[in-house]
Amino acid sequence: MEKPKINYSKLVQVSDGKPYRWYKRKNGTFVEASVCCDCDLVHIVQLTPTKRYLNVRVWREDIKTEELRAKRKKK
């Protein structure tokens, strides 16, 4: 399956145990680009609800991870 389109200006920095909201898309899925709290690894996560469970797909975003890590090193 192809990666879903994502708005990278809304990257979410995940914090240990801290909740945040995901918003449903028109097609019924939930998609988020999140950044790991420890290592700045970027993933796209897609949740698709079914009657009995959530179908979860995850993609690594290596280019965005490299960009973010380089940006944070400069600080």
Order of alpha helices (4+ residues) and beta strands (2+ residues): beta-beta-beta-beta-alpha
